Amino acid sequence: MGLAGKHAFGSIGEQRVTFVEKKIEESRKEFLQKLLEFNGFEVVIQEEKRKTEEEPQLYTVGVTDMTFHPTIWVFSRRLKTLDGQHTVNQDYWNQLSEDTNPAYWKND
């Protein structure tokens, strides 16, 4: 799912949530869960149904804060990295780079 312009919300079980990402692998789920909990959000996880046991288990991640919008929080630099020393940028959010330089794009 990644960063998108649309604010996606709904329910996981009985809990109303803002969806952060859907149909992601376990490593991505763990990264987002740690990052969001570090930043003070209550995270709700749902396992996606698999058609067969051979298919990888996928997950949906949501937070209970209905005002949370991943794109806005990343680009307004309101999230801290797991070390608490830097702010999250788009590449860090997408796990493309550990570099938290404020530039969102590179002009090579």
C-alpha positions as CSV (number, residue, x, y, z in Angstrom):
1,M,0.0,0.0,0.0
2,G,2.7,2.5,0.9
3,L,2.1,6.2,1.2
4,A,-1.1,7.3,-0.5
5,G,-3.2,10.4,-0.7
6,K,-6.4,8.7,0.5
7,H,-7.2,8.4,4.2
8,A,-8.2,4.8,4.5
9,F,-10.2,3.8,7.6
10,G,-12.5,1.0,8.7
11,S,-12.6,-1.8,11.3
12,I,-10.4,-4.6,12.4
13,G,-12.6,-6.8,14.5
14,E,-14.7,-4.5,16.6
15,Q,-12.0,-1.8,16.7
16,R,-12.3,1.3,14.4
17,V,-8.9,2.0,12.8
18,T,-7.0,4.1,10.3
19,F,-5.4,1.6,7.9
20,V,-1.7,2.1,7.6
21,E,-0.9,-0.7,5.2
22,K,-2.7,-3.8,3.9
23,K,-1.5,-7.2,2.7
24,I,2.1,-6.8,3.9
25,E,4.6,-9.4,4.9
26,E,5.6,-10.1,8.4
27,S,8.9,-8.2,8.3
28,R,7.1,-5.1,7.1
29,K,4.4,-5.6,9.8
30,E,7.0,-5.8,12.5
31,F,8.8,-2.7,11.3
32,L,5.6,-0.6,11.2
33,Q,4.4,-1.9,14.5
34,K,7.6,-1.0,16.3
35,L,7.8,2.4,14.6
36,L,4.2,3.3,15.3
37,E,4.2,2.1,18.9
38,F,7.4,4.0,19.5
39,N,5.6,7.1,18.3
40,G,2.7,6.5,20.7
41,F,0.1,4.9,18.6
42,E,-2.0,1.9,19.5
43,V,-1.4,-0.6,16.7
44,V,-4.0,-3.2,15.6
45,I,-2.9,-6.1,13.5
46,Q,-5.1,-8.5,11.4
47,E,-4.0,-11.6,9.7
48,E,-5.2,-11.9,6.1
49,K,-7.0,-15.1,5.1
50,R,-4.9,-17.4,3.0
51,K,-6.4,-19.6,0.3
52,T,-3.8,-22.3,0.9
53,E,-1.3,-23.1,3.7
54,E,1.5,-22.7,1.1
55,E,0.8,-19.0,0.6
56,P,2.7,-16.6,2.8
57,Q,0.9,-15.0,5.7
58,L,0.0,-11.4,5.0
59,Y,-1.2,-8.8,7.5
60,T,-3.1,-5.5,7.7
61,V,-1.8,-2.9,10.1
62,G,-4.0,-0.1,11.5
63,V,-3.9,2.4,14.4
64,T,-6.7,3.4,16.6
65,D,-6.0,7.1,16.1
66,M,-8.6,8.1,13.5
67,T,-6.8,11.3,12.7
68,F,-3.5,9.5,11.7
69,H,-2.7,9.8,8.0
70,P,0.6,8.1,7.2
71,T,1.4,10.5,4.2
72,I,0.7,13.6,6.2
73,W,2.7,12.4,9.3
74,V,5.7,11.4,7.2
75,F,5.8,14.6,5.0
76,S,5.2,16.9,7.9
77,R,8.0,15.1,9.7
78,R,6.0,14.2,12.8
79,L,7.3,10.7,13.3
80,K,10.6,9.9,15.0
81,T,12.9,7.0,14.0
82,L,13.3,4.1,16.4
83,D,16.4,5.6,17.9
84,G,14.4,8.8,18.7
85,Q,17.1,11.0,17.2
86,H,15.8,11.7,13.7
87,T,12.5,12.2,11.9
88,V,11.1,9.7,9.5
89,N,11.2,10.6,5.8
90,Q,9.7,8.7,2.8
91,D,12.7,6.5,2.2
92,Y,12.9,5.5,5.9
93,W,9.1,4.8,6.0
94,N,9.4,2.6,2.9
95,Q,12.5,0.9,4.3
96,L,14.6,1.9,1.3
97,S,17.2,3.8,3.3
98,E,18.3,4.5,6.9
99,D,19.3,8.1,5.7
100,T,16.9,10.6,7.3
101,N,18.2,13.6,5.5
102,P,15.2,16.0,5.1
103,A,15.3,15.9,1.3
104,Y,12.5,13.8,-0.1
105,W,14.2,13.4,-3.5
106,K,17.7,13.5,-4.8
107,N,18.7,15.8,-7.6
108,D,21.7,14.0,-9.1
